[in-house]
């Protein structure tokens, strides 16, 4: 996973194995975003990777989440997952419920980058 903050509060999340960073770096980056105290959204076009399936990674994530639960719920307004294919979009929509329960903020599945931007702007305007 890699985090790109150049368009903050629209934070890009990439799941490309070639650009993957250690989970500690990713969590530190998210901690820094939370420390800004301003609402933001994640935007991703890649399918989630299986890094969270590794028990050590999962433990680190859960420990970090427990320490930041309040800020996560208050400041991360959503995760916009761009899925152009209708069949895959329906499948990801089903996964979005599990995602929200685990992470503490909603996942919105959209068809395009334009739809993601519009939804993100709406979420941030209501923050």
DSSP file (Angstrom, degrees, kcal/mol; ACC not computed):
  #  RESIDUE AA STRUCTURE BP1 BP2  ACC     N-H-->O    O-->H-N    N-H-->O    O-->H-N    TCO  KAPPA ALPHA  PHI   PSI    X-CA   Y-CA   Z-CA
    1    1 A X              0   0    0      0, 0.0    20,-2.4     0, 0.0     2,-0.4   0.000 360.0 360.0 360.0 145.3    0.0    0.0    0.0
    2    2 A X  E     -A   14   0A   0     12,-2.5    12,-3.1    18,-0.2     2,-0.5  -0.998 360.0-147.5-139.3 141.4    1.1    3.5   -0.7
    3    3 A X  E     -A   13   0A   0     -2,-0.4     2,-0.5    10,-0.2    10,-0.2  -0.931   6.9-166.5-113.3 131.0   -0.4    6.9    0.3
    4    4 A X  E     +A   12   0A   0      8,-2.8     8,-2.2    -2,-0.5     3,-0.3  -0.964   9.9 175.0-118.6 114.3   -0.2   10.0   -1.9
    5    5 A X    >   +     0   0    0     -2,-0.5     3,-2.0     6,-0.2     5,-0.1   0.260  46.6 110.0-102.1  10.8   -1.2   13.2   -0.1
    6    6 A X  T 3  S+     0   0    0      1,-0.3    -1,-0.2     6,-0.1     5,-0.1   0.739  85.1  42.3 -63.4 -22.4   -0.4   15.7   -2.9
    7    7 A X  T >  S-     0   0    0      3,-0.5     3,-2.5    -3,-0.3    -1,-0.3   0.066  99.1-162.2-109.8  24.2   -4.1   16.4   -3.4
    8    8 A X  T <  S+     0   0    0     -3,-2.0    32,-0.1     1,-0.4    -3,-0.1  -0.153  74.3  35.7 -45.3 132.8   -5.0   16.6    0.3
    9    9 A X  T 3  S+     0   0    0     32,-0.2    32,-2.8    29,-0.1     2,-0.9  -0.942 117.5  63.8 -88.8  10.6   -7.9   16.4    1.4
   10   10 A X  E <  S- b   0  41A   0     -3,-2.5     2,-0.6    30,-0.2    -3,-0.5  -0.854  78.5-168.5 -94.9 101.3   -8.2   13.9   -1.5
   11   11 A X  E     - b   0  42A   0     30,-2.9    32,-2.6    -2,-0.9     2,-0.3  -0.822  11.3-141.8-101.7 118.8   -5.7   11.3   -0.4
   12   12 A X  E     -Ab   4  43A   0     -8,-2.2    -8,-2.8    -2,-0.6     2,-0.5  -0.596  11.3-162.9 -81.3 136.7   -4.8    8.6   -3.0
   13   13 A X  E     -A    3   0A   0     30,-2.6    33,-0.5    -2,-0.3    32,-0.4  -0.981   6.7-167.4-120.9 118.9   -4.3    5.1   -1.8
   14   14 A X  E     -A    2   0A   0    -12,-3.1   -12,-2.5    -2,-0.5    30,-0.0  -0.887  15.6-169.6-110.5 137.0   -2.5    2.8   -4.1
   15   15 A X        +     0   0    0     -2,-0.4     2,-0.4   -14,-0.2     5,-0.1   0.090  38.1 138.3-110.0  22.2   -2.4   -1.0   -3.7
   16   16 A X    >   -     0   0    0      1,-0.2     3,-1.2   -14,-0.1     4,-0.5  -0.542  49.5-146.1 -70.0 122.1    0.3   -1.7   -6.3
   17   17 A X  G >  S+     0   0    0     -2,-0.4     3,-0.8     1,-0.3    -1,-0.2   0.834  98.5  61.1 -57.7 -31.4    2.8   -4.3   -4.9
   18   18 A X  G 3  S+     0   0    0      1,-0.2    -1,-0.3    -3,-0.0    -2,-0.0   0.789 113.4  34.8 -66.6 -26.9    5.5   -2.6   -6.9
   19   19 A X  G <  S+     0   0    0     -3,-1.2    -1,-0.2     2,-0.1    -2,-0.2   0.272  88.0 138.6-109.1   9.4    5.0    0.7   -4.9
   20   20 A X    <   -     0   0    0     -3,-0.8     2,-0.3    -4,-0.5   -18,-0.2  -0.254  35.3-159.2 -62.9 139.9    4.1   -0.9   -1.6
   21   21 A X        -     0   0    0    -20,-2.4     5,-0.1     1,-0.1    -2,-0.1  -0.819  35.2 -84.0-112.0 156.3    5.5    0.6    1.6
   22   22 A X    >>  -     0   0    0     -2,-0.3     4,-1.9     1,-0.1     3,-0.8  -0.283  40.4-117.3 -57.6 146.0    5.9   -1.1    5.0
   23   23 A X  H 3> S+     0   0    0      1,-0.3     4,-2.8     2,-0.2     5,-0.2   0.825 113.7  61.2 -58.5 -33.0    2.6   -1.0    7.0
   24   24 A X  H 3> S+     0   0    0      1,-0.2     4,-2.0     2,-0.2    -1,-0.3   0.903 106.0  46.5 -60.8 -40.5    4.4    1.0    9.7
   25   25 A X  H <> S+     0   0    0     -3,-0.8     4,-2.3     2,-0.2    -2,-0.2   0.898 112.2  50.4 -67.8 -40.5    5.1    3.8    7.2
   26   26 A X  H  X S+     0   0    0     -4,-1.9     4,-2.3     2,-0.2    -2,-0.2   0.937 112.2  46.3 -63.1 -47.0    1.6    3.7    5.9
   27   27 A X  H  X S+     0   0    0     -4,-2.8     4,-2.4     1,-0.2    -1,-0.2   0.865 111.3  52.6 -65.6 -35.8    0.1    4.0    9.4
   28   28 A X  H  X S+     0   0    0     -4,-2.0     4,-2.2    -5,-0.2    -1,-0.2   0.903 108.7  50.7 -64.7 -40.7    2.5    6.8   10.3
   29   29 A X  H  X S+     0   0    0     -4,-2.3     4,-1.9     2,-0.2    -2,-0.2   0.921 111.4  47.0 -63.0 -43.9    1.4    8.7    7.2
   30   30 A X  H  X S+     0   0    0     -4,-2.3     4,-2.5     1,-0.2    -2,-0.2   0.889 109.4  54.9 -65.8 -38.0   -2.3    8.3    8.1
   31   31 A X  H  X S+     0   0    0     -4,-2.4     4,-2.2     1,-0.2    -1,-0.2   0.906 106.9  50.8 -59.3 -41.6   -1.4    9.4   11.7
   32   32 A X  H  X S+     0   0    0     -4,-2.2     4,-0.7     2,-0.2    -1,-0.2   0.881 109.3  50.8 -64.4 -38.3    0.1   12.5   10.2
   33   33 A X  H ><>S+     0   0    0     -4,-1.9     3,-0.9     1,-0.2     5,-0.5   0.922 110.8  48.6 -64.0 -43.6   -3.0   13.2    8.2
   34   34 A X  H ><5S+     0   0    0     -4,-2.5     3,-1.6     1,-0.2    -2,-0.2   0.870 103.6  61.6 -63.6 -36.5   -5.2   12.7   11.3
   35   35 A X  H 3<5S+     0   0    0     -4,-2.2    -1,-0.2     1,-0.3    -2,-0.2   0.722  89.2  70.4 -65.1 -20.6   -2.9   15.1   13.3
   36   36 A X  T <<5S-     0   0    0     -3,-0.9    -1,-0.3    -4,-0.7    -2,-0.2   0.774  97.0-141.3 -66.4 -24.3   -3.8   17.9   10.8
   37   37 A X  T < 5 +     0   0    0     -3,-1.6     2,-0.4    -4,-0.4    -3,-0.1   0.623  60.5 116.0  75.8  12.5   -7.2   17.9   12.4
   38   38 A X  S   <S-     0   0    0     -5,-0.5    -1,-0.2     1,-0.0    -2,-0.1  -0.916  70.7-104.8-116.6 141.9   -9.1   18.4    9.1
   39   39 A X        +     0   0    0     -2,-0.4     2,-0.3    85,-0.1    37,-0.2  -0.260  45.6 167.9 -61.5 148.0  -11.5   16.0    7.4
   40   40 A X  E     - c   0  76A   0     35,-2.5    37,-2.6   -32,-0.1    38,-0.5  -0.948  23.3-136.8-151.7 170.5  -10.2   14.1    4.4
   41   41 A X  E     -bc  10  78A   0    -32,-2.8   -30,-2.9    -2,-0.3     2,-0.4  -0.939  14.2-129.6-130.4 153.9  -11.2   11.1    2.1
   42   42 A X  E     -bc  11  79A   0     36,-2.4    38,-3.4    -2,-0.3     2,-0.4  -0.839  20.2-165.6 -98.8 143.0   -9.3    8.2    0.6
   43   43 A X  E     +bc  12  80A   0    -32,-2.6   -30,-2.6    -2,-0.4     2,-0.4  -0.999  11.7 173.0-129.8 129.3   -9.6    7.6   -3.1
   44   44 A X  E     + c   0  81A   0     36,-2.8    38,-3.2    -2,-0.4   -30,-0.1  -0.995  26.4 179.9-139.5 143.3   -8.4    4.3   -4.7
   45   45 A X        +     0   0    0    -32,-0.4     2,-0.2    -2,-0.4    -1,-0.1   0.537  67.3  83.9-111.4 -15.5   -8.6    2.7   -8.1
   46   46 A X  S    S-     0   0    0    -33,-0.5     2,-0.2     1,-0.1    36,-0.1  -0.568  87.1-106.1 -87.7 151.5   -6.8   -0.5   -7.2
   47   47 A X        -     0   0    0     -2,-0.2    -2,-0.1     1,-0.1    -1,-0.1  -0.502  49.9 -91.6 -69.2 144.9   -8.4   -3.5   -5.6
   48   48 A X        -     0   0    0     -2,-0.2    -1,-0.1     1,-0.1     2,-0.1  -0.294  45.9-127.8 -56.0 140.7   -7.5   -3.9   -2.0
   49   49 A X        -     0   0    0     -3,-0.1     3,-0.5     1,-0.1    -1,-0.1  -0.283  15.6-113.1 -84.8 177.1   -4.4   -6.1   -1.6
   50   50 A X  S >  S+     0   0    0      1,-0.2     3,-2.1     2,-0.1     4,-0.4   0.210  82.8 111.2 -96.5  16.8   -4.1   -9.1    0.7
   51   51 A X  G >  S+     0   0    0      1,-0.3     3,-1.5     2,-0.2     7,-0.2   0.841  72.4  61.9 -58.3 -32.9   -1.6   -7.5    3.1
   52   52 A X  G 3  S+     0   0    0     -3,-0.5    -1,-0.3     1,-0.3    -2,-0.1   0.634  90.2  69.9 -70.5 -10.7   -4.2   -7.4    5.8
   53   53 A X  G <  S+     0   0    0     -3,-2.1     2,-0.4     4,-0.1    -1,-0.3   0.696  76.2  94.0 -77.8 -18.4   -4.4  -11.2    5.6
   54   54 A X  S <> S-     0   0    0     -3,-1.5     4,-2.8    -4,-0.4     5,-0.2  -0.634  77.5-138.9 -76.7 126.8   -0.9  -11.5    7.1
   55   55 A X  H  > S+     0   0    0     -2,-0.4     4,-2.3     1,-0.2     5,-0.2   0.858  99.8  50.1 -59.2 -40.7   -1.5  -11.9   10.9
   56   56 A X  H  > S+     0   0    0      2,-0.2     4,-2.0     1,-0.2    -1,-0.2   0.918 113.1  46.4 -65.9 -42.3    1.4   -9.6   11.9
   57   57 A X  H  > S+     0   0    0     -6,-0.2     4,-2.4     1,-0.2    -2,-0.2   0.925 111.5  51.8 -63.5 -44.6    0.2   -6.8    9.6
   58   58 A X  H  X S+     0   0    0     -4,-2.8     4,-2.7    -7,-0.2    -2,-0.2   0.901 108.5  51.4 -60.3 -41.8   -3.4   -7.3   10.8
   59   59 A X  H  X S+     0   0    0     -4,-2.3     4,-2.6    -5,-0.2    -1,-0.2   0.916 109.9  49.1 -61.5 -43.7   -2.2   -7.0   14.5
   60   60 A X  H  X S+     0   0    0     -4,-2.0     4,-2.3     2,-0.2    -2,-0.2   0.910 112.7  48.0 -62.8 -42.1   -0.3   -3.8   13.7
   61   61 A X  H  X S+     0   0    0     -4,-2.4     4,-3.0     2,-0.2    -2,-0.2   0.941 112.8  47.3 -64.1 -47.7   -3.4   -2.3   12.0
   62   62 A X  H  X S+     0   0    0     -4,-2.7     4,-2.3     2,-0.2    -2,-0.2   0.909 112.5  49.4 -62.9 -42.9   -5.8   -3.3   14.8
   63   63 A X  H  X S+     0   0    0     -4,-2.6     4,-1.5    -5,-0.2    -1,-0.2   0.925 113.7  46.3 -61.5 -44.7   -3.4   -1.9   17.4
   64   64 A X  H  X S+     0   0    0     -4,-2.3     4,-1.1    -5,-0.2    -2,-0.2   0.920 111.2  52.4 -62.9 -44.4   -3.1    1.4   15.5
   65   65 A X  H >X S+     0   0    0     -4,-3.0     4,-0.7     1,-0.2     3,-0.5   0.892 106.3  53.0 -61.3 -40.9   -6.8    1.6   14.9
   66   66 A X  H 3< S+     0   0    0     -4,-2.3     3,-0.5     1,-0.2    -1,-0.2   0.886 109.7  49.2 -61.6 -37.9   -7.6    1.2   18.6
   67   67 A X  H 3< S+     0   0    0     -4,-1.5    -1,-0.2     1,-0.2    -2,-0.2   0.711 123.0  31.8 -73.5 -19.9   -5.2    4.1   19.4
   68   68 A X  H <X S+     0   0    0     -4,-1.1     4,-2.8    -3,-0.5     5,-0.2   0.210  78.8 120.3-122.6  13.4   -6.8    6.3   16.8
   69   69 A X  H  X S+     0   0    0     -4,-0.7     4,-2.3    -3,-0.5     5,-0.2   0.872  76.7  48.7 -50.9 -48.0  -10.4    5.2   16.7
   70   70 A X  H  > S+     0   0    0     -4,-0.2     4,-1.8     1,-0.2    -1,-0.2   0.931 114.7  44.1 -61.8 -47.4  -11.9    8.6   17.7
   71   71 A X  H  >>S+     0   0    0      2,-0.2     4,-2.9     1,-0.2     5,-0.5   0.888 111.1  55.2 -65.9 -38.7   -9.9   10.6   15.1
   72   72 A X  H  X5S+     0   0    0     -4,-2.8     4,-2.0     1,-0.2    -2,-0.2   0.955 111.8  42.6 -57.7 -51.9  -10.6    8.0   12.4
   73   73 A X  H  <5S+     0   0    0     -4,-2.3    -1,-0.2    -5,-0.2    -2,-0.2   0.829 119.9  43.7 -66.2 -32.2  -14.3    8.3   12.8
   74   74 A X  H  <5S+     0   0    0     -4,-1.8    -2,-0.2    -5,-0.2    -1,-0.2   0.862 125.5  26.0 -81.6 -36.8  -14.2   12.1   13.1
   75   75 A X  H  <5S+     0   0    0     -4,-2.9   -35,-2.5    -5,-0.2     2,-0.9   0.760 100.6  76.2-107.1 -28.5  -11.8   13.0   10.3
   76   76 A X  E  << -c   40   0A   0     -4,-2.0   -35,-0.2    -5,-0.5    30,-0.2  -0.768  55.7-176.1 -89.4 108.7  -11.9   10.2    7.6
   77   77 A X  E     -     0   0A   0    -37,-2.6     2,-0.3    -2,-0.9    29,-0.2   0.603  55.4 -47.4 -83.6 -12.6  -15.2   10.9    5.8
   78   78 A X  E     -c   41   0A   0    -38,-0.5   -36,-2.4    27,-0.1     2,-0.5  -0.885  43.1-105.0 162.5 168.8  -14.9    7.9    3.5
   79   79 A X  E     -cd  42 107A   0     27,-2.2    29,-3.1    -2,-0.3     2,-0.7  -0.991  28.5-153.7-120.0 119.2  -13.0    5.7    1.1
   80   80 A X  E     -cd  43 108A   0    -38,-3.4   -36,-2.8    -2,-0.5     2,-0.7  -0.857   9.4-165.1 -97.3 113.4  -14.0    6.2   -2.5
   81   81 A X  E     -cd  44 109A   0     27,-2.7    29,-2.5    -2,-0.7     2,-0.6  -0.887   9.4-147.9-102.9 115.5  -13.3    3.0   -4.5
   82   82 A X  E     + d   0 110A   0    -38,-3.2     2,-0.4    -2,-0.7    29,-0.2  -0.738  25.9 165.8 -87.1 118.6  -13.3    3.5   -8.2
   83   83 A X        -     0   0    0     27,-3.3     6,-0.1    -2,-0.6    29,-0.1  -0.876  14.7-175.5-135.6  99.4  -14.5    0.4  -10.0
   84   84 A X        +     0   0    0     -2,-0.4     2,-0.4     4,-0.1    -1,-0.1   0.840  63.2  82.8 -66.8 -34.3  -15.4    0.9  -13.7
   85   85 A X  S  > S-     0   0    0      1,-0.1     4,-2.5     2,-0.0     5,-0.2  -0.589  72.6-144.8 -77.9 124.4  -16.8   -2.6  -14.3
   86   86 A X  H  > S+     0   0    0     -2,-0.4     4,-2.2     1,-0.2     5,-0.2   0.874  98.2  49.7 -56.6 -41.8  -20.4   -3.1  -13.2
   87   87 A X  H  > S+     0   0    0      1,-0.2     4,-1.8     2,-0.2    -1,-0.2   0.931 114.6  43.7 -64.7 -44.6  -20.0   -6.7  -12.1
   88   88 A X  H  > S+     0   0    0      1,-0.2     4,-2.7     2,-0.2    -1,-0.2   0.849 110.5  56.9 -67.8 -33.5  -16.9   -5.9  -10.0
   89   89 A X  H  X S+     0   0    0     -4,-2.5     4,-2.3     2,-0.2    -2,-0.2   0.914 106.5  49.0 -63.6 -42.7  -18.7   -2.8   -8.7
   90   90 A X  H  X S+     0   0    0     -4,-2.2     4,-1.5     2,-0.2    -1,-0.2   0.902 112.2  48.9 -63.5 -40.8  -21.5   -4.9   -7.4
   91   91 A X  H  X S+     0   0    0     -4,-1.8     4,-1.5     1,-0.2    -2,-0.2   0.922 112.4  47.4 -64.1 -44.3  -19.1   -7.3   -5.7
   92   92 A X  H  X S+     0   0    0     -4,-2.7     4,-1.6     1,-0.2    -2,-0.2   0.848 104.9  60.8 -66.6 -33.8  -17.1   -4.4   -4.2
   93   93 A X  H  X S+     0   0    0     -4,-2.3     4,-0.6     1,-0.2    -1,-0.2   0.905 103.9  50.4 -59.2 -41.2  -20.4   -2.9   -2.9
   94   94 A X  H >X S+     0   0    0     -4,-1.5     3,-0.8     1,-0.2     4,-0.6   0.888 109.7  50.4 -62.4 -39.2  -21.0   -6.1   -0.9
   95   95 A X  H 3X S+     0   0    0     -4,-1.5     4,-2.5     1,-0.2     3,-0.3   0.757  92.7  77.5 -69.0 -25.1  -17.5   -5.8    0.5
   96   96 A X  H 3X S+     0   0    0     -4,-1.6     4,-2.4     1,-0.2    11,-0.3   0.802  89.0  56.0 -60.2 -30.0  -18.1   -2.2    1.5
   97   97 A X  H <X S+     0   0    0     -3,-0.8     4,-1.9    -4,-0.6    -1,-0.2   0.925 109.7  44.8 -66.9 -44.0  -20.2   -3.2    4.5
   98   98 A X  H  X S+     0   0    0     -4,-0.6     4,-2.3    -3,-0.3    -2,-0.2   0.912 112.5  53.3 -64.4 -42.8  -17.3   -5.3    5.9
   99   99 A X  H  X S+     0   0    0     -4,-2.5     4,-3.1     1,-0.2     5,-0.4   0.939 109.0  48.0 -56.2 -51.1  -14.9   -2.5    5.2
  100  100 A X  H  X S+     0   0    0     -4,-2.4     4,-2.1     1,-0.2    -1,-0.2   0.885 111.3  50.4 -61.8 -39.7  -16.9    0.0    7.1
  101  101 A X  H  < S+     0   0    0     -4,-1.9    -1,-0.2    -5,-0.2    -2,-0.2   0.907 116.6  41.1 -65.7 -40.5  -17.3   -2.2   10.1
  102  102 A X  H  < S+     0   0    0     -4,-2.3    -2,-0.2    -5,-0.1    -1,-0.2   0.951 124.9  32.6 -72.2 -50.2  -13.6   -2.9   10.2
  103  103 A X  H  < S-     0   0    0     -4,-3.1    -3,-0.2     2,-0.2    -2,-0.2   0.752  98.4-125.9 -85.6 -25.5  -12.2    0.6    9.5
  104  104 A X  S  < S+     0   0    0     -4,-2.1     2,-0.3    -5,-0.4    -4,-0.1   0.573  81.4  78.6  91.0   8.1  -14.9    2.7   11.1
  105  105 A X  S    S-     0   0    0     -6,-0.3    -1,-0.3    -5,-0.2    -2,-0.2  -0.979  83.9 -95.8-143.9 155.1  -15.6    4.8    8.1
  106  106 A X        -     0   0    0     -2,-0.3   -27,-2.2   -29,-0.2     2,-0.5  -0.297  21.1-142.9 -77.5 153.0  -17.7    4.1    5.0
  107  107 A X  E     -d   79   0A   0    -11,-0.3     2,-0.5   -29,-0.2   -27,-0.2  -0.953  12.9-161.8-108.0 131.9  -16.6    2.9    1.6
  108  108 A X  E     -d   80   0A   0    -29,-3.1   -27,-2.7    -2,-0.5     2,-0.6  -0.970   8.1-148.8-114.5 124.6  -18.4    4.3   -1.4
  109  109 A X  E     +d   81   0A   0     -2,-0.5     2,-0.3   -29,-0.2   -27,-0.2  -0.832  24.3 175.2 -97.4 122.1  -18.1    2.4   -4.7
  110  110 A X  E     -d   82   0A   0    -29,-2.5   -27,-3.3    -2,-0.6     3,-0.0  -0.833  35.5-130.6-127.6 162.4  -18.2    4.6   -7.8
  111  111 A X  S    S+     0   0    0     -2,-0.3     2,-0.3   -29,-0.2   -29,-0.1   0.688  81.7  16.8 -87.6 -20.3  -17.7    4.1  -11.5
  112  112 A X  S  > S-     0   0    0      1,-0.1     4,-2.1   -29,-0.1     5,-0.1  -0.939  73.1-107.1-150.0 166.4  -15.2    6.8  -12.4
  113  113 A X  H  > S+     0   0    0     -2,-0.3     4,-2.4     2,-0.2     5,-0.2   0.855 120.1  55.0 -63.6 -35.0  -12.7    9.3  -11.1
  114  114 A X  H  > S+     0   0    0      2,-0.2     4,-2.4     1,-0.2    -1,-0.2   0.917 108.2  47.2 -65.1 -43.4  -15.2   12.0  -11.8
  115  115 A X  H  > S+     0   0    0      2,-0.2     4,-2.4     1,-0.2    -2,-0.2   0.878 111.5  52.3 -65.2 -37.1  -17.8   10.3   -9.6
  116  116 A X  H  X S+     0   0    0     -4,-2.1     4,-2.7     2,-0.2    -2,-0.2   0.921 110.0  48.2 -63.8 -43.7  -15.3    9.8   -6.9
  117  117 A X  H  X S+     0   0    0     -4,-2.4     4,-2.6     2,-0.2    -2,-0.2   0.917 112.2  48.7 -63.6 -43.9  -14.3   13.5   -6.9
  118  118 A X  H  X S+     0   0    0     -4,-2.4     4,-2.0     2,-0.2    -2,-0.2   0.920 114.1  45.6 -63.3 -43.9  -18.0   14.6   -6.8
  119  119 A X  H  X S+     0   0    0     -4,-2.4     4,-2.7     2,-0.2    -2,-0.2   0.911 112.6  51.5 -66.1 -41.8  -18.8   12.2   -3.9
  120  120 A X  H  X S+     0   0    0     -4,-2.7     4,-2.7     1,-0.2     5,-0.2   0.920 109.4  49.6 -61.1 -44.5  -15.6   13.3   -2.1
  121  121 A X  H  X S+     0   0    0     -4,-2.6     4,-2.1     1,-0.2    -1,-0.2   0.894 111.3  50.0 -62.0 -39.1  -16.5   17.0   -2.4
  122  122 A X  H  X S+     0   0    0     -4,-2.0     4,-1.4     2,-0.2    -2,-0.2   0.924 111.7  47.6 -63.8 -45.3  -20.0   16.2   -1.1
  123  123 A X  H  < S+     0   0    0     -4,-2.7    -2,-0.2     1,-0.2    -1,-0.2   0.915 114.4  46.1 -62.6 -43.6  -18.6   14.3    1.9
  124  124 A X  H >< S+     0   0    0     -4,-2.7     3,-1.0     1,-0.2    -1,-0.2   0.836 108.1  56.4 -71.2 -32.3  -16.1   17.1    2.7
  125  125 A X  H 3< S+     0   0    0     -4,-2.1    -1,-0.2     1,-0.2    -2,-0.2   0.831 109.1  47.4 -66.8 -31.2  -18.7   19.8    2.3
  126  126 A X  T 3<        0   0    0     -4,-1.4    -1,-0.2     1,-0.2    -2,-0.2   0.410 360.0 360.0 -88.4   2.3  -20.9   18.1    4.9
  127  127 A X    <         0   0    0     -3,-1.0    -1,-0.2    -4,-0.2    -2,-0.1   0.484 360.0 360.0 -72.2 360.0  -18.0   17.6    7.3
